[in-house]
Amino acid sequence: MYVDLAKGSQALILVTGATGLSGSAVVREFSRQGIPVRGLYRDPDKAKQLGDLPGVELVQGNMLQPETLQEALRGVDRALVISTPFERMIETQRTFVETAKTAGVRHIVKYSGKESGIGFDPAAFLGTQEHVEIEEYLEGAGIAYTLLRPSQFMQYYLPWTLTGVDPVKHELVMPIGDSRLAPVDVDDIAKVCVALLTSEGHEGKSYDMTGPEALTMAEVAEAITEGTGVPFRYVPVTLAEKSQALIGMGVPPPVAGLLGQIFAERARVKQSRVVLDTHRAFGVEPTPFVEFARKNAAAFLGR
């Protein structure tokens, strides 16, 4: 469970939300690098996907229920905090911070988020507002902290996501016109997480991350076409049409409404910044979208 740090000390590391998109990528990267890690999960069925990974200890618990976290936090020096944005994120992460501090955790890294759009208004999207509120809470919590702020994930274009491509029609249907985004590969973020959690000198710092390109949705479709060898196209629609389609897929109206907030702001903000300082600081090679599409070609084609 322990890893040697640069100063020769040892630290037990906990990753919360270990079965989610981001958490599982981080846990897998720890395992790939041969660094032991502990993962916190709620759903035993989802935890099965990580059960055979070398060096990974899985512990069940609920971040909202401190009494269930004793085993998960035992001996932990550093924790990476991730939880779903669709379920009481502020209360969940605040509760965990206080529980972790009481348990003796020395350093918390918050897996946060920051839109790449130049001029994006954080107040226009509830998810961004909640991340900002949690960051402010953590800054005043009396515990060492680091903020990691990736932009939109490349993985959100995969067919199994709410905003992904249609693998049958080979279409990317989005309501943001010709605005540019700079999505980042979750695997890049996972590499940064491992490097950050196993090195020193990050207390009180924040690290923004985007992908290496600011792309229109038409350019994203072109990258998927090049990566898969199958033609994909971008189909621009109105916000109302996209919301109606999501609800028709079974997405709860509150979730569709939340997505509508971010779609509307992305449609308003036409240009995106590209921030690669964090990649460089931790020696991670940025993944271009076409390379992401190439390594996930089977998924894009629904196989």
Secondary structure as UniProt FT lines:
FT   STRAND          2..4
FT   TURN            6..7
FT   STRAND          10..15
FT   TURN            18..19
FT   HELIX           21..32
FT   TURN            33..34
FT   STRAND          37..41
FT   HELIX           44..47
FT   HELIX           48..50
FT   TURN            51..52
FT   TURN            54..55
FT   STRAND          56..60
FT   TURN            63..64
FT   HELIX           66..68
FT   HELIX           70..73
FT   TURN            74..75
FT   STRAND          76..81
FT   TURN            85..86
FT   HELIX           89..103
FT   STRAND          107..111
FT   TURN            118..119
FT   HELIX           122..124
FT   HELIX           126..139
FT   STRAND          144..150
FT   HELIX           154..157
FT   TURN            159..160
FT   TURN            162..163
FT   TURN            167..170
FT   STRAND          171..174
FT   TURN            177..178
FT   STRAND          180..181
FT   HELIX           186..197
FT   TURN            203..204
FT   STRAND          206..209
FT   STRAND          215..216
FT   HELIX           217..228
FT   STRAND          233..236
FT   HELIX           239..248
FT   TURN            249..250
FT   HELIX           253..268
FT   HELIX           277..281
FT   TURN            282..283
FT   HELIX           289..295
FT   HELIX           297..300
FT   TURN            301..302
//
